[in-house]
Amino acid sequence: MDSIRIEVKKLREGAVLPTRGSDLSAGYDLYACLDAPAEIAPGATVKIGTGLAMALPEGWFAAIFARSGLALKQNLRPANCVGVCDADYRGEYIVPMFNDGSLPRTVENGERIAQMILLPCRTLDFALAEELTDTARGEGGFGSTGVR
């Protein structure tokens, strides 16, 4: 499969380009770029910069997800659960980290803080309709497709 070239600008010395944990990893790890360790109190959110700005190709966006190991071992995850970086954004990629645990946690410079996955983004054309097509599910909402 052909790779997609992403132009990356280092905004601060010590910023680390995204990396993959293995050849088949979907996500690219993002690294903290900090002047000093950042402590995150229980139930608190702290913005953690990566020191990087990126130029994504038109028709794509970067989704920023939690790293499962960090969430499991340190109770840290992106505060917005999934971040969205649009193709026309040129600022620093910053991950707001939330501490789900009961103990303070520290993020160190150079630590992997999240993973980024590039996804296609289609333009949508919304059209008002008087009626929608029927389906077997209909208006069944929360829990309506679960085991009965």
DSSP file (Angstrom, degrees, kcal/mol; ACC not computed):
  #  RESIDUE AA STRUCTURE BP1 BP2  ACC     N-H-->O    O-->H-N    N-H-->O    O-->H-N    TCO  KAPPA ALPHA  PHI   PSI    X-CA   Y-CA   Z-CA
    1    1 A M              0   0    0      0, 0.0     2,-0.1     0, 0.0     0, 0.0   0.000 360.0 360.0 360.0 137.6    0.0    0.0    0.0
    2    2 A D        -     0   0    0      1,-0.1     2,-0.2     0, 0.0     0, 0.0  -0.459 360.0-128.2 -71.9 142.1    1.3    3.5   -0.9
    3    3 A S        -     0   0    0     -2,-0.1     2,-0.5     1,-0.0    -1,-0.1  -0.519  14.2-126.3 -86.5 160.0    2.1    5.8    2.0
    4    4 A I        -     0   0    0     -2,-0.2     2,-0.4    53,-0.0    -1,-0.0  -0.924  22.2-128.5-106.9 128.1    0.7    9.3    2.3
    5    5 A R        -     0   0    0     -2,-0.5     2,-0.5    51,-0.0     0, 0.0  -0.643  23.5-168.6 -81.3 127.0    3.2   12.1    2.8
    6    6 A I        -     0   0    0     -2,-0.4     2,-0.4    50,-0.1    50,-0.1  -0.972  16.0-138.8-116.7 120.2    2.5   14.4    5.7
    7    7 A E  E     -A   55   0A   0     48,-1.0    48,-2.5    -2,-0.5     2,-0.4  -0.658  24.2-168.8 -78.1 130.9    4.5   17.6    6.0
    8    8 A V  E     -A   54   0A   0     -2,-0.4     2,-0.5    46,-0.2    46,-0.2  -0.974  10.9-158.1-126.3 134.3    5.4   18.2    9.7
    9    9 A K  E     -A   53   0A   0     44,-3.1    44,-2.1    -2,-0.4     2,-0.6  -0.953  15.8-137.2-112.3 126.8    6.8   21.3   11.2
   10   10 A K  E     -A   52   0A   0     -2,-0.5    42,-0.2    42,-0.2     3,-0.1  -0.738  19.4-177.2 -80.7 121.8    8.7   21.1   14.5
   11   11 A L        +     0   0    0     40,-3.4     2,-0.3    -2,-0.6    41,-0.2   0.683  68.2  27.7 -91.5 -22.5    7.6   24.1   16.6
   12   12 A R  S >  S-     0   0    0     39,-1.0     3,-1.6    38,-0.1    -1,-0.2  -0.985  89.5 -98.9-140.4 149.5    9.9   23.4   19.5
   13   13 A E  T 3  S+     0   0    0     -2,-0.3     3,-0.1     1,-0.2    -2,-0.0  -0.414 109.0  32.5 -62.6 140.2   13.3   21.7   20.0
   14   14 A G  T 3  S+     0   0    0      1,-0.3    -1,-0.2    -2,-0.1    20,-0.1   0.333  80.1 144.7  92.8  -6.9   12.9   18.1   21.2
   15   15 A A    <   -     0   0    0     -3,-1.6     2,-0.5    36,-0.2    -1,-0.3  -0.404  40.4-142.4 -64.2 142.0    9.6   17.5   19.4
   16   16 A V        -     0   0    0     34,-0.5    15,-0.5    15,-0.2     3,-0.1  -0.913  10.9-121.5-113.1 130.2    9.4   13.9   18.2
   17   17 A L        -     0   0    0     -2,-0.5    12,-0.1     1,-0.1    -7,-0.0  -0.357  45.2 -89.3 -62.7 147.6    7.8   12.8   14.8
   18   18 A P        -     0   0    0      0, 0.0     2,-0.3     0, 0.0    12,-0.2  -0.270  50.8-168.6 -58.1 144.9    4.9   10.4   15.2
   19   19 A T  B     -D   29   0B   0     10,-1.1    10,-3.7    -3,-0.1     2,-0.4  -0.902  17.9-126.0-132.8 161.3    6.0    6.7   15.1
   20   20 A R        -     0   0    0     -2,-0.3     8,-0.1     8,-0.3     3,-0.1  -0.867  11.4-140.4-107.4 145.4    4.2    3.3   14.9
   21   21 A G  S    S+     0   0    0      6,-0.4     2,-0.3    -2,-0.4    -1,-0.1   0.773  86.1   0.6 -73.1 -26.6    4.7    0.5   17.4
   22   22 A S  S >  S-     0   0    0     -3,-0.0     3,-1.4     1,-0.0    -1,-0.1  -0.953  82.2 -96.0-153.0 168.7    4.8   -2.1   14.7
   23   23 A D  T 3  S+     0   0    0     -2,-0.3    -2,-0.0     1,-0.3    -1,-0.0   0.754 123.9  42.7 -61.7 -24.6    4.6   -2.3   10.9
   24   24 A L  T 3  S+     0   0    0     -4,-0.0    -1,-0.3    -3,-0.0     2,-0.1   0.305  81.7 127.8-107.3   8.6    0.8   -3.1   11.1
   25   25 A S    <   -     0   0    0     -3,-1.4    -5,-0.0     1,-0.2     0, 0.0  -0.441  47.2-155.9 -64.9 135.4   -0.1   -0.6   13.7
   26   26 A A  S    S+     0   0    0     -2,-0.1    92,-0.3    91,-0.0     2,-0.2   0.851  73.6  63.9 -77.5 -36.6   -3.0    1.6   12.7
   27   27 A G  S    S-     0   0    0     90,-0.1     2,-0.5    88,-0.0    -6,-0.4  -0.604  70.7-142.9 -96.2 150.5   -2.1    4.5   15.0
   28   28 A Y  E     - E   0 116B   0     88,-2.6    88,-2.9    -2,-0.2    -8,-0.3  -0.951  29.7-119.9-108.3 124.1    1.0    6.7   15.1
   29   29 A D  E     -DE  19 115B   0    -10,-3.7   -10,-1.1    -2,-0.5     2,-0.4  -0.383  20.3-149.4 -67.7 137.1    2.1    7.6   18.6
   30   30 A L  E     - E   0 114B   0     84,-2.9    83,-2.8   -12,-0.2    84,-1.0  -0.874  13.8-144.9-104.5 141.7    2.2   11.2   19.5
   31   31 A Y  E     - E   0 112B   0    -15,-0.5    81,-0.2    -2,-0.4   -15,-0.2  -0.839  15.3-112.6-113.5 142.5    4.8   12.3   22.1
   32   32 A A        -     0   0    0     79,-3.0    78,-2.7    -2,-0.4     2,-0.5  -0.496  22.5-162.8 -67.9 136.9    4.7   15.0   24.8
   33   33 A C        +     0   0    0     16,-2.9     2,-0.3    76,-0.2    16,-0.2  -0.882  28.9 158.1-123.2  96.5    7.0   18.0   24.2
   34   34 A L        -     0   0    0     -2,-0.5    75,-0.1     1,-0.1    14,-0.0  -0.883  48.8-147.2-126.0 148.2    7.3   19.7   27.5
   35   35 A D  S    S+     0   0    0     -2,-0.3    -1,-0.1     1,-0.3    74,-0.0   0.761  95.4   6.0 -78.1 -28.3    9.8   22.0   29.2
   36   36 A A  S    S-     0   0    0     -3,-0.0    -1,-0.3    72,-0.0    -3,-0.0  -0.977  98.1 -78.7-150.1 155.0    9.0   20.3   32.6
   37   37 A P        -     0   0    0      0, 0.0     2,-0.5     0, 0.0    71,-0.2  -0.232  45.0-135.7 -54.7 146.9    6.9   17.3   33.7
   38   38 A A  E     -H  107   0C   0     69,-2.6    69,-3.0     8,-0.0     2,-0.4  -0.937  11.0-151.1-111.7 120.5    3.2   18.0   33.8
   39   39 A E  E     -H  106   0C   0     -2,-0.5     2,-0.5    67,-0.2    67,-0.2  -0.752   6.2-161.1 -91.0 135.8    1.2   16.7   36.8
   40   40 A I  E     -H  105   0C   0     65,-3.8    65,-2.4    -2,-0.4     3,-0.1  -0.960  11.3-144.9-119.2 113.8   -2.4   15.9   36.3
   41   41 A A    >   -     0   0    0     -2,-0.5     3,-2.2    63,-0.2    58,-0.4  -0.313  40.0 -77.2 -71.5 157.6   -4.5   15.7   39.4
   42   42 A P  T 3  S+     0   0    0      0, 0.0    58,-0.2     0, 0.0    -1,-0.2  -0.330 120.9  10.3 -55.1 132.5   -7.4   13.2   39.7
   43   43 A G  T 3  S+     0   0    0     56,-2.6     2,-0.2    58,-0.3    57,-0.1   0.542 107.8 118.4  75.2   7.1  -10.4   14.4   37.7
   44   44 A A    <   -     0   0    0     -3,-2.2    55,-2.0    55,-0.2     2,-0.4  -0.665  53.8-142.8-107.1 161.2   -8.3   17.2   36.1
   45   45 A T  E     - B   0  98A   0     -2,-0.2     2,-0.4    53,-0.2    53,-0.2  -0.976  14.6-176.2-122.3 135.6   -7.4   18.0   32.5
   46   46 A V  E     - B   0  97A   0     51,-2.3    51,-2.8    -2,-0.4     2,-0.4  -1.000  27.2-124.1-131.3 133.0   -4.0   19.4   31.4
   47   47 A K  E     - B   0  96A   0     -2,-0.4     2,-0.6    49,-0.3    -2,-0.0  -0.636  25.8-163.5 -76.0 126.9   -3.1   20.3   27.8
   48   48 A I  E     - B   0  95A   0     47,-2.4    47,-2.9    -2,-0.4     2,-0.1  -0.954   8.5-146.3-116.2 115.7    0.0   18.5   26.6
   49   49 A G  E     - B   0  94A   0     -2,-0.6   -16,-2.9    45,-0.2    45,-0.2  -0.441  12.1-159.1 -79.4 152.9    1.7   19.8   23.5
   50   50 A T  E     -     0   0A   0     43,-1.6   -34,-0.5   -18,-0.2   -19,-0.2   0.560  34.1-128.3-101.2 -14.5    3.4   17.7   20.9
   51   51 A G  E    S+     0   0A   0     42,-0.3   -40,-3.4     1,-0.3   -39,-1.0   0.635  73.4 111.0  74.4  13.1    5.6   20.5   19.6
   52   52 A L  E     -A   10   0A   0     41,-0.4    41,-2.8   -42,-0.2     2,-0.3  -0.930  47.2-169.9-125.0 145.1    4.4   19.6   16.1
   53   53 A A  E     -AB   9  92A   0    -44,-2.1   -44,-3.1    -2,-0.4     2,-0.3  -0.958  18.9-161.1-122.4 148.0    2.2   21.2   13.4
   54   54 A M  E     -A    8   0A   0     37,-0.5     2,-0.7    -2,-0.3   -46,-0.2  -0.944  20.7-142.8-134.0 152.1    1.1   19.1   10.4
   55   55 A A  E     -A    7   0A   0    -48,-2.5   -48,-1.0    -2,-0.3    33,-0.1  -0.919  26.7-164.8-112.0 102.1   -0.3   19.7    6.9
   56   56 A L        -     0   0    0     -2,-0.7     2,-0.1    31,-0.5     3,-0.1  -0.569  26.9-102.1 -85.3 151.2   -2.8   17.0    6.2
   57   57 A P    >   -     0   0    0      0, 0.0     3,-1.3     0, 0.0    -1,-0.1  -0.403  45.3 -92.4 -70.4 149.2   -4.0   16.3    2.6
   58   58 A E  T 3  S+     0   0    0      1,-0.2     3,-0.1    -2,-0.1    28,-0.0  -0.326 114.0  35.7 -57.0 139.1   -7.4   17.7    1.6
   59   59 A G  T 3  S+     0   0    0      1,-0.3    62,-2.9    -3,-0.1     2,-0.3   0.524 106.1  85.6  92.0   6.7  -10.1   15.0    2.1
   60   60 A W  E <   -F  120   0B   0     -3,-1.3    27,-0.4    60,-0.3    -1,-0.3  -0.925  51.2-170.1-134.3 158.6   -8.4   13.6    5.3
   61   61 A F  E     -F  119   0B   0     58,-2.4    58,-3.0    -2,-0.3     2,-0.6  -0.976  24.8-119.5-143.1 158.3   -8.4   14.3    9.0
   62   62 A A  E     -FG 118  85B   0     23,-2.4    23,-2.7    -2,-0.3     2,-0.5  -0.877  21.0-156.9 -99.9 125.5   -6.4   13.1   12.0
   63   63 A A  E     -FG 117  84B   0     54,-3.0    54,-2.5    -2,-0.6     2,-0.6  -0.891   8.6-149.5 -99.5 129.3   -8.3   11.4   14.8
   64   64 A I  E     +FG 116  83B   0     19,-2.4    19,-2.4    -2,-0.5     2,-0.2  -0.895  22.6 178.0-105.9 116.3   -6.5   11.5   18.1
   65   65 A F  E     -F  115   0B   0     50,-3.3    50,-2.7    -2,-0.6    17,-0.1  -0.702  32.3 -92.7-114.9 162.9   -7.3    8.4   20.3
   66   66 A A        -     0   0    0     15,-0.4     2,-0.6    -2,-0.2    48,-0.2  -0.358  35.2-119.7 -66.4 152.5   -6.1    7.2   23.7
   67   67 A R     >  -     0   0    0     46,-0.4     4,-2.3     9,-0.2     3,-0.2  -0.884  20.9-141.2 -90.2 124.8   -3.2    4.8   24.0
   68   68 A S  H  > S+     0   0    0     -2,-0.6     4,-2.5     1,-0.2     5,-0.2   0.862  98.2  52.1 -60.6 -38.0   -4.6    1.7   25.6
   69   69 A G  H  > S+     0   0    0      2,-0.2     4,-2.7     1,-0.2     5,-0.4   0.892 110.7  47.3 -65.5 -40.0   -1.5    1.1   27.7
   70   70 A L  H  > S+     0   0    0     -3,-0.2     4,-2.0     2,-0.2     6,-1.4   0.891 113.8  48.0 -68.5 -39.9   -1.5    4.6   29.1
   71   71 A A  H  X S+     0   0    0     -4,-2.3     4,-0.9     4,-0.2    -2,-0.2   0.916 117.8  41.4 -66.3 -42.7   -5.3    4.4   29.9
   72   72 A L  H  < S+     0   0    0     -4,-2.5    -2,-0.2    -5,-0.2    -3,-0.2   0.924 125.6  31.6 -71.9 -46.1   -5.0    1.0   31.6
   73   73 A K  H  < S+     0   0    0     -4,-2.7    -3,-0.2    -5,-0.2    -2,-0.2   0.813 136.1  21.1 -86.4 -31.2   -1.8    1.6   33.6
   74   74 A Q  H  < S-     0   0    0     -4,-2.0    27,-0.3    -5,-0.4    -3,-0.2   0.451  92.5-125.0-118.3  -4.1   -2.0    5.4   34.3
   75   75 A N     <  +     0   0    0     -4,-0.9    25,-3.1    -5,-0.5    26,-0.5   0.799  64.5 138.8  60.9  30.1   -5.7    6.2   33.9
   76   76 A L  E     +C   99   0A   0     -6,-1.4    -1,-0.2    23,-0.2    -9,-0.2  -0.893  18.2 150.8-110.7 136.7   -4.8    8.9   31.4
   77   77 A R  E     -C   98   0A   0     21,-1.8    21,-3.5    -2,-0.4     2,-0.1  -0.972  54.9 -74.8-152.0 161.9   -6.8    9.5   28.2
   78   78 A P  E >   -C   97   0A   0      0, 0.0     3,-1.8     0, 0.0    19,-0.3  -0.451  42.4-134.1 -60.0 133.7   -7.6   12.4   25.9
   79   79 A A  T 3  S+     0   0    0     17,-4.4    18,-0.1     1,-0.3     3,-0.1   0.825 106.2  48.9 -62.2 -33.4  -10.3   14.5   27.7
   80   80 A N  T 3  S-     0   0    0     16,-0.4     2,-3.1     1,-0.1    -1,-0.3   0.272 103.3-135.1 -90.4  12.9  -12.4   14.8   24.6
   81   81 A C  S <  S+     0   0    0     -3,-1.8     2,-0.4   -16,-0.0   -15,-0.4  -0.290  88.0  27.3  65.5 -58.5  -12.1   11.0   24.1
   82   82 A V  S    S-     0   0    0     -2,-3.1     2,-0.2   -17,-0.1   -17,-0.2  -0.966  78.9-154.5-132.7 119.2  -11.4   11.4   20.3
   83   83 A G  E     -G   64   0B   0    -19,-2.4   -19,-2.4    -2,-0.4     2,-0.5  -0.608   5.2-148.4 -88.6 152.4   -9.8   14.6   19.0
   84   84 A V  E     -G   63   0B   0     -2,-0.2     2,-0.6   -21,-0.2   -21,-0.2  -0.983   9.8-171.5-124.2 121.6  -10.3   15.8   15.5
   85   85 A C  E     -G   62   0B   0    -23,-2.7   -23,-2.4    -2,-0.5     2,-0.0  -0.957  21.0-142.3-112.1 114.4   -7.6   17.7   13.6
   86   86 A D    >   -     0   0    0     -2,-0.6     3,-1.6   -25,-0.2   -30,-0.2  -0.294  20.8-112.1 -76.4 159.3   -8.9   19.1   10.3
   87   87 A A  T 3  S+     0   0    0    -27,-0.4   -31,-0.5     1,-0.3    -1,-0.1   0.761 116.3  51.4 -62.7 -26.5   -6.9   19.2    7.1
   88   88 A D  T 3  S+     0   0    0    -33,-0.1     2,-0.4   -31,-0.1    -1,-0.3   0.417  83.3 108.3 -94.4   3.7   -6.8   23.0    7.2
   89   89 A Y    <   +     0   0    0     -3,-1.6   -33,-0.3     1,-0.1   -35,-0.2  -0.669  36.3 171.7 -80.9 131.4   -5.5   23.3   10.8
   90   90 A R        +     0   0    0     -2,-0.4    -1,-0.1   -37,-0.1     3,-0.1   0.253  42.3 102.4-123.0   9.9   -1.8   24.4   11.0
   91   91 A G  S    S-     0   0    0      1,-0.2   -37,-0.5   -38,-0.1     2,-0.1  -0.211  83.9 -63.7 -86.3-178.0   -1.4   24.9   14.7
   92   92 A E  E     -B   53   0A   0    -39,-0.2     2,-0.8     1,-0.1   -39,-0.2  -0.385  48.2-118.8 -66.2 138.7    0.3   22.7   17.3
   93   93 A Y  E     -     0   0A   0    -41,-2.8   -43,-1.6    -2,-0.1     2,-0.4  -0.727  41.0-178.4 -77.7 114.6   -1.2   19.3   17.9
   94   94 A I  E     -B   49   0A   0     -2,-0.8   -45,-0.2   -45,-0.2   -47,-0.0  -0.958  17.0-153.8-120.6 134.2   -2.2   19.5   21.6
   95   95 A V  E     -B   48   0A   0    -47,-2.9   -47,-2.4    -2,-0.4     2,-0.9  -0.934  10.9-144.0-110.7 115.8   -3.8   16.6   23.5
   96   96 A P  E     -B   47   0A   0      0, 0.0   -17,-4.4     0, 0.0     2,-0.4  -0.688  24.6-154.2 -77.3 107.9   -5.9   17.6   26.5
   97   97 A M  E     -BC  46  78A   0    -51,-2.8   -51,-2.3    -2,-0.9     2,-0.4  -0.707   7.5-160.5 -91.6 132.0   -5.1   14.7   28.9
   98   98 A F  E     -BC  45  77A   0    -21,-3.5   -21,-1.8    -2,-0.4     2,-0.8  -0.901  12.9-138.4-112.1 138.5   -7.7   13.7   31.6
   99   99 A N  E     + C   0  76A   0    -55,-2.0   -56,-2.6   -58,-0.4   -23,-0.2  -0.859  20.3 177.6 -99.1 107.2   -6.8   11.7   34.7
  100  100 A D        +     0   0    0    -25,-3.1    -1,-0.1    -2,-0.8   -24,-0.1   0.532  56.2  87.8 -81.3  -9.1   -9.6    9.2   35.4
  101  101 A G  S    S-     0   0    0    -26,-0.5   -58,-0.3   -27,-0.3     4,-0.1  -0.074  83.2-118.5 -87.6-175.1   -7.8    7.8   38.4
  102  102 A S  S    S+     0   0    0    -60,-0.1    -1,-0.1     2,-0.1   -27,-0.0   0.378  91.8  66.8-103.9   0.1   -7.7    8.6   42.1
  103  103 A L  S    S-     0   0    0    -62,-0.1    -2,-0.2   -63,-0.0   -63,-0.0  -0.907  91.3-100.5-120.6 149.3   -4.0    9.5   42.2
  104  104 A P        -     0   0    0      0, 0.0     2,-0.3     0, 0.0   -63,-0.2  -0.386  39.7-156.4 -62.0 145.4   -2.0   12.3   40.6
  105  105 A R  E     -H   40   0C   0    -65,-2.4   -65,-3.8    -4,-0.1     2,-0.4  -0.930   3.8-144.2-125.3 150.9   -0.2   11.3   37.4
  106  106 A T  E     -H   39   0C   0     -2,-0.3     2,-0.5   -67,-0.2   -67,-0.2  -0.957   1.6-154.4-119.6 132.2    2.8   12.9   35.8
  107  107 A V  E     -H   38   0C   0    -69,-3.0   -69,-2.6    -2,-0.4     2,-0.2  -0.919  19.3-152.2-102.5 126.3    3.4   13.1   32.0
  108  108 A E    >   -     0   0    0     -2,-0.5     3,-1.9   -71,-0.2   -76,-0.3  -0.638  27.8 -90.4 -96.9 153.4    7.1   13.4   31.2
  109  109 A N  T 3  S+     0   0    0      1,-0.3   -76,-0.2    -2,-0.2     3,-0.1  -0.386 115.2  20.9 -56.8 135.1    8.7   15.0   28.2
  110  110 A G  T 3  S+     0   0    0    -78,-2.7    -1,-0.3     1,-0.3     2,-0.2   0.412  90.9 137.7  84.5  -2.2    9.1   12.5   25.3
  111  111 A E    <   -     0   0    0     -3,-1.9   -79,-3.0   -80,-0.1     2,-0.4  -0.526  62.7-111.6 -77.3 142.7    6.4   10.2   26.7
  112  112 A R  E     +E   31   0B   0    -81,-0.2   -81,-0.3    -2,-0.2     3,-0.1  -0.631  42.7 170.5 -73.3 124.9    3.9    8.7   24.3
  113  113 A I  E     -     0   0B   0    -83,-2.8   -46,-0.4    -2,-0.4     2,-0.3   0.667  54.0 -10.1-114.4 -22.3    0.5   10.4   25.1
  114  114 A A  E     -E   30   0B   0    -84,-1.0   -84,-2.9   -48,-0.2     2,-0.4  -0.952  61.6-113.4-163.3 174.2   -1.9    9.4   22.4
  115  115 A Q  E     -EF  29  65B   0    -50,-2.7   -50,-3.3    -2,-0.3     2,-0.4  -0.983  20.1-148.2-127.5 143.2   -2.2    7.8   19.0
  116  116 A M  E     -EF  28  64B   0    -88,-2.9   -88,-2.6    -2,-0.4     2,-0.4  -0.895  10.2-172.5-111.5 132.6   -3.2    9.5   15.7
  117  117 A I  E     - F   0  63B   0    -54,-2.5   -54,-3.0    -2,-0.4     2,-0.5  -0.994  19.4-137.6-124.8 127.4   -5.0    7.8   12.9
  118  118 A L  E     - F   0  62B   0     -2,-0.4   -56,-0.2   -92,-0.3    -2,-0.0  -0.723  29.3-178.6 -84.6 127.1   -5.5    9.5    9.5
  119  119 A L  E     - F   0  61B   0    -58,-3.0   -58,-2.4    -2,-0.5     2,-0.1  -0.936  29.5-105.5-128.8 149.0   -9.0    9.0    8.2
  120  120 A P  E     - F   0  60B   0      0, 0.0     2,-0.4     0, 0.0   -60,-0.3  -0.414  29.6-156.5 -71.2 150.3  -10.8   10.0    5.0
  121  121 A C        -     0   0    0    -62,-2.9     2,-0.3    -2,-0.1    -2,-0.0  -0.968   5.2-159.7-132.8 115.3  -13.3   12.8    5.3
  122  122 A R        -     0   0    0     -2,-0.4     2,-0.4     1,-0.0   -63,-0.0  -0.670  22.2-116.7 -94.9 148.7  -16.1   13.2    2.7
  123  123 A T        -     0   0    0     -2,-0.3     2,-0.3     2,-0.0    -1,-0.0  -0.686  33.4-147.7 -79.3 135.0  -18.1   16.3    2.0
  124  124 A L        -     0   0    0     -2,-0.4     2,-0.6     2,-0.0    -1,-0.0  -0.802  10.0-153.2-108.0 147.7  -21.7   15.8    2.9
  125  125 A D        -     0   0    0     -2,-0.3     2,-0.4     2,-0.0    -2,-0.0  -0.925  16.5-154.2-120.1 102.9  -24.7   17.4    1.2
  126  126 A F        -     0   0    0     -2,-0.6     2,-0.4     1,-0.0    -2,-0.0  -0.623  13.1-174.5 -82.0 131.8  -27.7   17.7    3.7
  127  127 A A        -     0   0    0     -2,-0.4     2,-0.1     2,-0.0    -2,-0.0  -0.993  24.3-122.7-129.6 129.0  -31.1   17.7    2.1
  128  128 A L        -     0   0    0     -2,-0.4     2,-0.3     2,-0.0     0, 0.0  -0.424  31.2-169.6 -67.2 142.1  -34.4   18.2    3.9
  129  129 A A        -     0   0    0      1,-0.1     3,-0.1    -2,-0.1    -1,-0.0  -0.988  28.2-145.6-134.7 144.5  -36.9   15.4    3.5
  130  130 A E  S    S+     0   0    0     -2,-0.3     2,-0.3     1,-0.2    -1,-0.1   0.863  90.8  11.2 -72.7 -37.0  -40.6   15.1    4.4
  131  131 A E  S    S-     0   0    0      0, 0.0     2,-0.3     0, 0.0    -1,-0.2  -0.955  70.2-138.9-139.5 155.3  -40.2   11.4    5.2
  132  132 A L        -     0   0    0     -2,-0.3     2,-0.0    -3,-0.1    -3,-0.0  -0.814  37.7 -91.2-111.2 156.8  -37.3    8.9    5.6
  133  133 A T        -     0   0    0     -2,-0.3     2,-0.2     1,-0.1    -1,-0.1  -0.338  46.7-110.0 -64.5 147.8  -37.2    5.4    4.2
  134  134 A D        -     0   0    0      3,-0.0     2,-0.3     2,-0.0    -1,-0.1  -0.497  36.0-176.8 -78.2 147.5  -38.4    2.7    6.6
  135  135 A T        -     0   0    0     -2,-0.2     4,-0.1     1,-0.1     0, 0.0  -0.909  41.0-108.2-134.8 166.1  -36.1    0.2    8.2
  136  136 A A  S    S+     0   0    0     -2,-0.3    -1,-0.1     1,-0.2    -2,-0.0   0.853 121.1  48.1 -62.2 -34.9  -36.6   -2.8   10.5
  137  137 A R  S >  S+     0   0    0      1,-0.2     3,-1.8     2,-0.1    -1,-0.2   0.866  82.6 168.4 -74.9 -37.1  -35.1   -0.8   13.4
  138  138 A G  T 3   -     0   0    0      1,-0.2    -1,-0.2     2,-0.0    -2,-0.1  -0.384  69.7 -16.8  61.8-129.7  -37.2    2.3   12.8
  139  139 A E  T 3  S+     0   0    0     -2,-0.1    -1,-0.2    -4,-0.1     2,-0.2   0.211  91.8 139.8 -94.9  14.6  -36.9    4.7   15.6
  140  140 A G    <   +     0   0    0     -3,-1.8     3,-0.1     1,-0.1     5,-0.0  -0.433  29.5 175.9 -62.4 122.5  -35.5    2.2   18.1
  141  141 A G    >   +     0   0    0      1,-0.3     3,-2.7    -2,-0.2     4,-0.3   0.286  40.6  16.2-104.1-133.6  -32.8    4.1   20.1
  142  142 A F  T 3  S-     0   0    0      1,-0.3    -1,-0.3     2,-0.1     0, 0.0  -0.136 133.3  -4.8 -50.1 119.7  -30.5    3.3   23.0
  143  143 A G  T >  S+     0   0    0     -3,-0.1     3,-1.1     1,-0.1    -1,-0.3   0.480  94.1 123.8  78.5   2.5  -30.3   -0.5   23.6
  144  144 A S  T <  S+     0   0    0     -3,-2.7    -2,-0.1     1,-0.2    -1,-0.1   0.696  74.7  45.1 -73.6 -16.6  -32.9   -1.3   21.0
  145  145 A T  T 3  S+     0   0    0     -4,-0.3    -1,-0.2     2,-0.0     3,-0.1   0.349  92.8 108.1-105.8   7.0  -30.7   -3.7   19.0
  146  146 A G  S <  S-     0   0    0     -3,-1.1     2,-0.1     1,-0.2    -4,-0.0  -0.086  84.1 -67.4 -76.4 178.3  -29.3   -5.5   22.0
  147  147 A V              0   0    0      1,-0.1    -1,-0.2     0, 0.0    -2,-0.0  -0.437 360.0 360.0 -67.4 138.0  -30.0   -9.1   23.2
  148  148 A R              0   0    0     -2,-0.1    -1,-0.1    -3,-0.1    -2,-0.0   0.406 360.0 360.0-102.3 360.0  -33.6   -9.6   24.3
